[in-house]
Amino acid sequence: MSWELRGEYLENCNCDILCPCITSSMQGPADYERCYVPLAMHISEGHSDGVRLDGLNAVLVVDSPAIMGQGGWRVAVYLDERADEQQREALGAVLSGAMGGPPEMLAGLVGEQLGVKFVPISFSSDGDRRRVEVPGIMEFEVEGLRAPDSPAVMEIVNVFHPMGSNLPIARGVTGRYNDPDYGLSFDNTGKNGHFREFAWQA
């Protein structure tokens, strides 16, 4: 079975800008004892074994130890409620890592699956801003950072990251998350962020 996902991505962790997890390829400690980060995706085009996944959104909320590369991640999964049963199964299988590709690398770091929820997820893109919201649970918006008098968003290149080897640098404009079902709550406003287009396949 083959699959492919293309779309846009954002993250907003609780590290200061820049996040040392990125610059150390997840081998150095984060700025704080725990790393809290949403990994949010909008799938503009996608399929898995003949099931179309176009237009769907997904968010993985990660609570990990300071050195992310050592594993032990706790992960809550939020999938677009608009997905039908076939799409839910297909997208869940891809994101779990069971279908190979980049998610397989992340799956090896997960120590505890907190749960999966099917919820309304909105993902928007406007210039150098990206925003994701699940009403009543999370609201994240990141904005690209520019040097003075520069029209271009700053980037770091040649990085080890599942979304690609270059990452625009962003700041969390809003970074709210609270899900009592998982006993997890944090606020990453003003903290490190990234966004970019992505293309995964296996």
PyMOL commands that set and color helices and strands:
alter all, ss='L'
color gray80, all
select helices_A, chain A and resi 20-23+68-70+85-96+102-107+180-182
alter helices_A, ss='H'
color red, helices_A
select strands_A, chain A and resi 3-12+34-48+51-52+57-65+73-80+110-119+122-126+129-134+138-144+155-157+166-179+184-187+192-201
alter strands_A, ss='S'
color yellow, strands_A
deselect
rebuild
show_as cartoon
